[in-house]
């Protein structure tokens, strides 16, 4: 009888531990992965850079942040993750010379706005100030 009681207690503890340890998706994770996002404005140093020949031309279009950490961001494909308590977004792609780490300025059901300072490989003393805004694709 003692063995049955110990078995029941251990089984209960086991189920409670694994049920409680299951991570739930954060609100930011849910908001970011809920939509296909369409670029709204792509600015470098306050100037539109999403047009033909612009520095952010390849980010123009749709972006999808998959739940498994993969995604596409305009013409780029790669991975994404949160950093710094979900305040920043890191995008990595074989097509980018360095990962893009951006601060999430706004993330709601209807808006995604990120900003970053990106290295200027031609002039390291003058990095690029980038702001990208997105809206859900309709």
C-alpha positions in Angstrom: 0.0 0.0 0.0 2.9 2.4 0.8 4.4 1.8 -2.7 1.1 2.7 -4.3 0.8 5.9 -2.3 4.4 6.9 -3.2 3.8 6.1 -6.8 0.6 8.3 -6.9 2.5 11.2 -5.2 5.4 10.9 -7.6 3.1 10.7 -10.6 1.2 13.8 -9.4 4.4 15.8 -8.8 5.6 14.7 -12.3 2.4 15.9 -14.0 2.3 19.2 -12.1 5.9 19.9 -12.9 5.6 19.4 -16.6 2.2 21.1 -16.8 3.5 24.2 -15.1 6.9 24.3 -16.9 5.3 24.5 -20.3 6.1 27.9 -21.7 3.3 30.1 -22.8 3.6 32.5 -25.7 4.2 36.0 -24.6 1.9 38.8 -25.9 4.7 40.2 -28.0 5.4 36.8 -29.5 1.7 36.4 -30.3 1.4 39.8 -31.9 4.6 39.5 -34.0 3.7 36.0 -35.3 0.0 36.7 -35.9 0.2 38.4 -39.2 2.0 38.7 -42.4 3.4 42.3 -42.1 3.6 44.6 -45.1 6.2 47.4 -45.1 4.7 50.8 -44.7 7.8 53.1 -44.5 11.5 52.3 -44.7 13.6 55.2 -43.7 17.4 55.7 -43.5 18.5 58.9 -41.8 14.9 60.2 -42.2 14.9 59.6 -46.0 12.8 57.0 -47.9 15.1 54.1 -48.6 12.6 51.5 -49.8 12.4 52.5 -53.4 14.4 51.2 -56.3 18.1 51.4 -55.5 17.4 52.4 -51.8 19.4 50.8 -49.0 16.2 49.1 -47.7 14.8 48.1 -51.1 15.1 44.4 -50.3 13.1 44.8 -47.0 10.2 46.2 -49.0 7.1 44.0 -49.2 6.0 41.3 -46.8 7.5 40.0 -43.6 6.5 36.9 -41.8 7.8 35.9 -38.4 7.1 32.2 -38.0 6.6 30.7 -34.6 9.7 28.4 -35.0 12.0 31.4 -35.3 12.3 31.4 -39.1 10.8 33.8 -41.5 11.1 36.1 -44.5 11.6 39.8 -44.4 11.0 41.3 -47.8 13.5 39.5 -50.1 15.5 38.1 -47.2 15.0 34.8 -45.5 16.5 33.8 -42.3 15.8 33.6 -38.6 14.5 36.0 -35.9 14.5 36.1 -32.2 13.7 38.5 -29.3 16.5 39.9 -27.2 16.7 42.0 -24.1 13.5 41.0 -22.5 11.6 41.1 -25.8 12.5 44.8 -26.3 14.7 44.1 -29.3 14.3 42.0 -32.4 17.3 40.3 -34.0 17.1 39.3 -37.7 19.8 37.1 -39.2 20.2 36.1 -42.8 23.1 34.8 -44.9 22.3 37.8 -47.2 23.0 40.4 -44.5 26.7 41.2 -43.7 25.8 41.5 -39.9 22.6 40.6 -38.0 20.0 43.4 -37.8 19.3 44.1 -34.1 16.4 46.6 -33.8 14.5 48.1 -30.9 10.8 47.5 -31.0 9.3 50.9 -30.7 5.7 49.8 -31.2 4.0 46.4 -31.6 0.2 46.2 -31.6 -2.4 44.3 -33.7 -2.2 47.0 -36.3 1.4 48.4 -36.1 5.0 47.2 -36.0 7.7 49.9 -35.8 11.4 49.1 -35.3 14.5 51.3 -35.2 18.1 50.5 -35.3 21.6 51.9 -36.0 23.2 49.8 -38.7 26.9 49.9 -39.4 28.0 51.9 -42.5 30.7 49.6 -43.8 31.9 52.4 -46.2 32.1 55.0 -43.4 32.2 53.4 -39.9 32.1 56.8 -38.2 28.6 57.5 -39.6 26.3 54.5 -39.1 22.8 54.5 -40.6 19.7 55.4 -38.5 17.0 53.1 -39.7 13.3 53.2 -39.0 10.9 50.6 -40.5 7.2 50.5 -40.0 4.8 47.7 -41.0 1.1 47.1 -41.1 -0.8 43.8 -41.2 -1.3 42.6 -44.8 -5.0 42.8 -45.7 
